[in-house]
Amino acid sequence: MFEEILSGIEKIITPANMIVVLKIAAIIVIGLLFLRLILFYVKRTMKKRFSQQSIMIVRKLLSYTALFIILILILKQLNVKLAAILGAAGIAGIAIGFASQTSLSNIISGVFLISEKAFTVGDIIKVDGISGIILSVDLLSVKIRTFDNQYVRIPNEKLINTEVVNVTKFPIRRLDINLTIAYKEDLSRVRELLLEITEKNPHCLDNPEPLFVIKEFGDHGVELLLGVWFFKTDYLVTKNTMMQEIKEHFDREGIEIPFPHLSLYAGSISDPLKIQMIGNKPENLH
């Protein structure tokens, strides 16, 4: 039995076959090394003049082209008739083309997204309630990583037809803080205090200047808007420090932030709950 197996192996491993195997191995090794050198050179030369997104697309196109050439050379060494394979591939390609109209639409949309340059790798975008950092922009889809470390793939066709917010397109942003103060408060004093807080915060920019707007007289108090400018990388620290400092200063100055109150009833038949005010003149209110 063992001798029969060795005999079969000797028939397969002939000097001619060994030469073919060595040639295929050489094609794979040399081809991959050459591809790696090309990709390294492309990344090095394009890094200064092109975006990371453009570099990624060029590298992928070169990789796919090189792998296709390596495959063709391997098939030639195996004496495979390429004409028949290419003919079958052409027929299959037509069939697949009719069945993959969505993919074609995504490719066309991807070309528009890449040429439009609305966002690039590393930007933070918002799409349909999803926020995250862009990992790659491909011909079929855009991949993002959410802030809770989830991987999301969004088809390009959806991005073309949906409102996309690029949070980090510009170097600076404005943080809008909506506030409500009681009607009894002095608006001039509140404005002065808010601008003082903004001026002392090291993460808020002096230029552009902070924005202070009296929005409207609401149901519970006077509604205000404070807008402060900051560098896009300082979003969290700016928001946290501003919110904390406003609350601490308002508490220290006795500025009231009103909130809605709720009255409770035990049922439609029962009487309202009695509330007793304890003070100089206690009285029962119904």
PyMOL commands that set and color helices and strands:
alter all, ss='L'
color gray80, all
select helices_A, chain A and resi 2-12+15-46+52-77+82-99+101-116+156-161+187-200+232-253
alter helices_A, ss='H'
color red, helices_A
select strands_A, chain A and resi 124-127+130-137+141-146+151-155+164-166+172-181+211-217+222-231+275-277+283-285
alter strands_A, ss='S'
color yellow, strands_A
deselect
rebuild
show_as cartoon
